[in-house]
Amino acid sequence: MKIERIELKQLHIPLRFRFETSFGYTLVKELILVSVYGEGEVGYAESVAMPDPYYNEETTETVWHMMERFLVPKLFANPIETPEDVDRLFAPVRRNNMAKAALEGAIWDLYCKQKGLSLAKALGGTKSVIDVGISIGIEPTVDQVLAKVERHLAEGYKKIKVKIKPGFDVELIRAIRKQFGNDVPLMADANSAYTLEHIDVMKELDQYGLMMIEQPLAHDDIIDHAKLQRELSTPICLDESIHSVEDARKAIELGSCGIINIKIGRVGGLTESKRIHDFCQSQNIPVWCGGMLESGVGRAHNVAITSLPNFTIPGDTAASSRYWEEDIVEGGIELIAPGQLAVPDGPGIGYALNTRAIGNYVLRSVNFRP
């Protein structure tokens, strides 16, 4: 592959509503759009890092710095034949997974366009349609969450994920079960807000037939999660603790979880995402694709990886129109049936960019050449 130019654009995209987790709330999505040019094609991806280091240690600014100072020069200085070469090339750089993933994802898209392959097919995807769920943030009242659950169930979403935090947990789950019954596919996402001192709360949640409790304990823990999992019948899903296939292997061997959430940015790219998928499949551990409030570019990458066979739990890739007045891909990424998205079969991610919208959202840009 010949890389002729790399462009970075920092975008600020207003959300249609305030989205709150135990980390805080978001009103504007800040992201870095990566475009990699070569042989008449352009590959696209986005960095999912946040402005502040609360989900993990990376931020928009650190990602920009790492790409500009270290990763882009490596791409220009070394021959690349396939996207897997990028993963090996970046391996000596410790962590900074979201920076790595953004560049690697754009090169995957470019490679697929040059080969005339869909990204899903190139990754080994087997589905033409995927089931998706919805993620509901923390609201001021339980009733406001119930109203959103009702609306999204009517829209046909296949899984309801609600964010919880200490003091906004058992009452919320009890109310959802009381109003909508036990058949609703329901999970709770704690975003590392609890400790083993909250084990009584976890045992109360265990009574409500949840699909999973996601990352209840520390963001870097797999030891205490194993202790907690032994006390619960509800599967624990690990998110923030998993950065590589090695992390997944150790967590599974320790019994720290029964499910793993794969986020492309968190694990360093599509290549590592596929490795984790394949290992979990070999261990009979189901996986699903989590969301980071991505624009349509990031959502397209999520759709492609979710087409792999062991993504058996609906992910968080809801329709673009839930989040944005105008997405940065043409037409947005919208449901084709209740709770379902199509897996594009065109080259690469299968979506064209909405250049007018990007122009409205861009804050700064820079171009790099060999």
TAWOVEN-V842101 format. One record per residue. N is the residue number from 1. PHI is phi in whole degrees, -180 to 180 (none if undefined). BURIAL is I if it has 9 or more other ideal C-beta (glycine too) atoms within 8 Angstrom, else O. Layout:
BEGIN
[[N,PHI,BURIAL] [N,PHI,BURIAL]]
END
This chain:
BEGIN
[[1,none,I] [2,-107,O] [3,-99,I] [4,-97,O] [5,-161,I] [6,-128,I] [7,-120,I] [8,-115,I] [9,-131,I] [10,-92,I] [11,-118,I] [12,-120,I] [13,-118,I] [14,-66,O] [15,-76,I] [16,-75,O] [17,-155,O] [18,-73,O] [19,-117,I] [20,-117,I] [21,-127,I] [22,-67,I] [23,-77,O] [24,145,O] [25,-124,O] [26,-129,I] [27,-115,O] [28,-133,O] [29,-88,I] [30,-103,I] [31,-148,I] [32,-113,I] [33,-90,I] [34,-108,I] [35,-124,I] [36,-117,I] [37,-104,I] [38,-174,I] [39,55,O] [40,83,O] [41,-122,I] [42,-133,O] [43,-104,I] [44,-124,I] [45,-158,I] [46,-138,I] [47,-84,I] [48,-98,I] [49,-62,I] [50,-96,I] [51,-65,O] [52,-120,O] [53,-87,I] [54,-105,O] [55,-75,O] [56,-147,I] [57,-77,O] [58,-83,I] [59,-136,I] [60,-55,I] [61,-69,O] [62,-68,I] [63,-64,I] [64,-59,I] [65,-62,O] [66,-64,I] [67,-67,I] [68,-66,I] [69,-87,O] [70,-122,I] [71,-79,I] [72,-60,I] [73,-58,O] [74,-64,I] [75,-65,I] [76,-77,I] [77,-92,O] [78,-132,O] [79,-70,O] [80,-130,I] [81,-102,O] [82,-137,O] [83,-61,I] [84,-61,O] [85,-63,I] [86,-66,I] [87,-59,I] [88,-68,O] [89,-64,I] [90,-84,I] [91,-56,O] [92,-66,O] [93,-80,I] [94,-74,O] [95,50,O] [96,51,I] [97,-65,I] [98,-70,I] [99,-66,I] [100,-61,I] [101,-63,I] [102,-65,I] [103,-71,I] [104,-62,I] [105,-64,I] [106,-65,I] [107,-73,I] [108,-58,I] [109,-63,I] [110,-61,I] [111,-58,I] [112,-65,I] [113,-66,I] [114,-66,I] [115,-92,O] [116,72,O] [117,-111,I] [118,-73,I] [119,-61,I] [120,-60,I] [121,-65,I] [122,-63,I] [123,-80,I] [124,101,O] [125,-65,I] [126,-123,O] [127,-112,I] [128,-101,O] [129,-139,I] [130,-123,I] [131,-85,I] [132,-133,I] [133,-114,I] [134,-132,I] [135,-112,I] [136,-109,I] [137,-76,I] [138,-70,I] [139,-114,I] [140,-60,O] [141,-138,O] [142,-62,I] [143,-60,O] [144,-68,I] [145,-66,I] [146,-59,I] [147,-63,O] [148,-70,I] [149,-59,I] [150,-59,I] [151,-64,O] [152,-75,I] [153,-65,I] [154,-64,O] [155,-79,I] [156,92,I] [157,-62,I] [158,-88,I] [159,-153,I] [160,-111,I] [161,-110,I] [162,-118,I] [163,-79,I] [164,-129,I] [165,-155,I] [166,-54,O] [167,93,O] [168,-136,I] [169,-147,I] [170,-63,O] [171,-59,O] [172,-64,I] [173,-64,I] [174,-60,I] [175,-66,I] [176,-64,I] [177,-64,I] [178,-64,O] [179,-81,I] [180,-115,I] [181,88,O] [182,-88,O] [183,-87,O] [184,-69,I] [185,-67,I] [186,-127,I] [187,-138,I] [188,-118,I] [189,-112,I] [190,-96,I] [191,47,I] [192,65,I] [193,-88,I] [194,-121,I] [195,-131,O] [196,-65,O] [197,-67,O] [198,-96,I] [199,-62,I] [200,-65,O] [201,-65,I] [202,-62,I] [203,-69,I] [204,-65,O] [205,-62,I] [206,-63,I] [207,-82,O] [208,-106,I] [209,61,O] [210,-72,I] [211,-62,O] [212,-172,I] [213,-115,I] [214,-93,I] [215,41,I] [216,-71,I] [217,-105,I] [218,-56,O] [219,-64,O] [220,-115,O] [221,-102,I] [222,-129,I] [223,-77,O] [224,-68,I] [225,-62,I] [226,-65,I] [227,-62,I] [228,-67,I] [229,-60,I] [230,-65,O] [231,-94,O] [232,-120,I] [233,-90,O] [234,-68,I] [235,-64,I] [236,-87,I] [237,-108,I] [238,-95,I] [239,-125,I] [240,-59,I] [241,-76,I] [242,-106,I] [243,-118,I] [244,-163,I] [245,-65,I] [246,-66,O] [247,-60,I] [248,-62,I] [249,-59,I] [250,-65,I] [251,-63,I] [252,-68,I] [253,-64,O] [254,-78,I] [255,77,O] [256,-80,I] [257,-160,I] [258,-116,O] [259,-147,I] [260,-128,I] [261,-93,I] [262,-101,I] [263,-113,I] [264,-56,I] [265,-66,I] [266,-65,I] [267,-98,I] [268,97,I] [269,135,I] [270,-68,I] [271,-63,I] [272,-70,I] [273,-59,I] [274,-66,I] [275,-61,I] [276,-64,I] [277,-54,I] [278,-65,I] [279,-66,I] [280,-61,I] [281,-61,I] [282,-67,O] [283,-102,O] [284,59,O] [285,-107,I] [286,-70,I] [287,-128,I] [288,-149,I] [289,-103,I] [290,-82,I] [291,-115,I] [292,-130,I] [293,55,I] [294,-70,I] [295,-74,I] [296,-60,I] [297,-66,I] [298,-65,I] [299,-63,I] [300,-63,I] [301,-64,I] [302,-63,I] [303,-61,I] [304,-63,I] [305,-68,I] [306,-69,I] [307,-73,I] [308,-71,I] [309,-68,O] [310,-86,I] [311,-81,I] [312,-97,O] [313,-110,I] [314,-55,I] [315,-90,I] [316,-99,I] [317,-84,I] [318,-75,I] [319,-63,I] [320,-56,I] [321,-66,O] [322,-68,O] [323,-104,I] [324,-123,I] [325,-68,O] [326,-148,O] [327,-81,I] [328,-94,I] [329,-113,I] [330,-60,O] [331,80,O] [332,66,I] [333,-112,I] [334,-121,I] [335,-63,I] [336,-97,O] [337,-158,O] [338,-52,O] [339,70,I] [340,-136,I] [341,-119,I] [342,-78,O] [343,-95,I] [344,-60,I] [345,-110,O] [346,-78,O] [347,-60,I] [348,66,I] [349,-74,I] [350,85,I] [351,-131,I] [352,-92,O] [353,-80,I] [354,-91,I] [355,-66,O] [356,-66,O] [357,-64,I] [358,-59,I] [359,-60,O] [360,-74,O] [361,-101,I] [362,-74,I] [363,-104,O] [364,-158,O] [365,-150,O] [366,-150,O] [367,-117,O] [368,-125,I] [369,-131,O] [370,-57,O]]
END
